[in-house]
Amino acid sequence: MAKICSVCGKGPGFGHSRSHSMIATKRRFNPNLQRVRVLVNGVARRAYVCTRCLKGGKVEKAL
C-alpha cells in the first residue's frame, strides 16, 4: 500500500532516529491514513485518507 492520502497527496516524511549516543539511522514518518468509504463523483469508493482531511471536512463520507 502506498502511504499517500488520496485527497491532499500527503506522503511520508523522512528523517533520522537518534540513539542515546546520537548515532543517526534513517526512518520515515508515515501519515495517519484511514481506509474510508468516500463519495467520488456520486459513487461510493474506498480510499486512504489522512486524518487531517477527515477532521477538516474535505471528504464527503458515504453511508
QUITAQUI-V782070 format. One record per residue. N is the residue number from 1. RES is the residue in one small letter. PSI is psi in degrees with one decimal (NA if undefined). OMEGA is omega as a letter, one per 20 degrees, with the letter a starting at -180 (* if undefined). D_LAST is the distance of its C-alpha to the last C-alpha in Angstrom with 2 decimals. Layout:
BEGIN
[[N,RES,PSI,OMEGA,D_LAST] [N,RES,PSI,OMEGA,D_LAST]]
END
This chain:
BEGIN
[[1,m,129.7,r,24.18] [2,a,133.4,a,25.04] [3,k,63.0,a,24.39] [4,i,133.4,r,23.23] [5,c,134.3,a,20.27] [6,s,-10.8,a,18.72] [7,v,-57.6,a,18.48] [8,c,-12.0,r,21.84] [9,g,14.2,r,23.74] [10,k,133.3,r,24.84] [11,g,-173.1,a,26.74] [12,p,148.8,r,29.03] [13,g,154.5,a,32.07] [14,f,149.1,r,35.39] [15,g,-153.5,a,38.11] [16,h,143.1,r,40.56] [17,s,134.1,a,40.64] [18,r,122.9,r,43.81] [19,s,179.6,r,45.72] [20,h,-32.1,r,48.24] [21,s,10.4,r,50.93] [22,m,26.4,r,48.83] [23,i,129.7,a,48.52] [24,a,127.3,r,45.62] [25,t,146.3,a,43.34] [26,k,144.6,r,40.46] [27,r,168.6,r,36.85] [28,r,143.4,r,33.47] [29,f,105.6,a,30.90] [30,n,143.4,r,27.43] [31,p,155.0,r,24.49] [32,n,93.0,a,21.80] [33,l,140.9,r,19.07] [34,q,140.9,r,15.72] [35,r,114.4,a,13.81] [36,v,147.2,r,10.27] [37,r,119.8,a,7.68] [38,v,144.4,r,8.68] [39,l,117.5,r,9.13] [40,v,111.1,a,12.84] [41,n,39.6,r,14.76] [42,g,2.3,a,11.97] [43,v,134.1,r,11.18] [44,a,126.3,r,8.49] [45,r,154.5,r,10.88] [46,r,134.4,a,11.67] [47,a,155.5,r,13.99] [48,y,119.6,a,16.20] [49,v,137.6,r,15.96] [50,c,156.2,a,18.55] [51,t,-25.2,r,17.93] [52,r,-37.8,r,19.93] [53,c,-37.3,r,17.54] [54,l,-46.1,a,14.55] [55,k,-30.1,a,16.79] [56,g,-3.4,r,18.27] [57,g,22.3,r,15.20] [58,k,-4.5,a,16.00] [59,v,136.7,r,12.53] [60,e,111.4,a,9.60] [61,k,143.8,r,6.49] [62,a,139.1,a,3.78] [63,l,NA,*,0.00]]
END
